[in-house]
């Protein structure tokens, strides 16, 4: 799955921001502790102040693994 890579500063800018009405960005960290957002969030962005997300680099998503005990 393709996701979009954020810097920590970009992540902080997106927290609590709507990308479309009643839908908020939800940056998460991947296996490598990269901050990312989903392709759906990027594709559905209509807020003109956040169209820069469409220019973010794309990476392959690798989820974090639960800690084994």
C-alpha positions in Angstrom: 0.0 0.0 0.0 1.3 3.4 -0.9 1.3 6.2 1.8 2.6 9.7 1.9 5.7 10.6 4.0 5.6 13.6 6.4 8.2 15.4 8.4 7.4 15.8 12.1 6.7 19.5 11.4 4.2 18.6 8.7 2.6 16.1 10.9 2.1 18.7 13.6 0.5 21.0 11.0 -2.1 18.4 10.1 -3.2 17.2 13.5 -6.8 18.4 14.1 -7.2 19.6 10.5 -10.1 18.6 8.2 -9.1 17.3 4.8 -12.8 17.3 3.8 -15.8 18.2 5.9 -16.0 16.0 9.1 -12.9 14.0 8.1 -9.6 14.8 9.8 -6.0 14.0 9.0 -4.7 11.1 11.1 -0.9 10.9 10.8 0.5 7.7 12.1 4.0 6.1 12.4 5.1 3.2 10.3 7.5 0.4 11.1 10.5 2.7 10.6 8.9 5.5 12.8 8.2 7.6 9.7 5.1 9.9 10.0 2.6 9.1 7.2 -0.9 9.8 6.0 -3.0 7.6 3.7 -3.5 8.0 0.0 -7.3 8.5 0.8 -6.5 11.6 2.9 -4.2 13.0 0.2 -6.6 12.3 -2.7 -9.6 13.7 -0.9 -7.9 16.9 0.3 -9.9 19.9 -0.8 -8.7 22.5 1.7 -6.7 24.9 -0.4 -4.3 25.6 2.5 -3.3 21.9 2.6 -3.0 21.1 -1.1 0.7 20.7 -0.5 0.0 17.2 0.8 -0.5 16.2 -2.9 3.2 16.8 -3.4 4.5 14.7 -0.6 6.8 11.8 -1.4 5.2 8.4 -1.7 6.5 5.3 0.1 5.4 1.7 0.6 3.6 1.2 4.0 5.1 -1.2 6.5 3.0 -1.4 9.6 4.4 -1.5 13.1 4.5 -5.0 14.6 3.0 -5.7 18.0 5.6 -6.3 20.7 6.1 -10.0 21.3 6.3 -11.2 24.8 
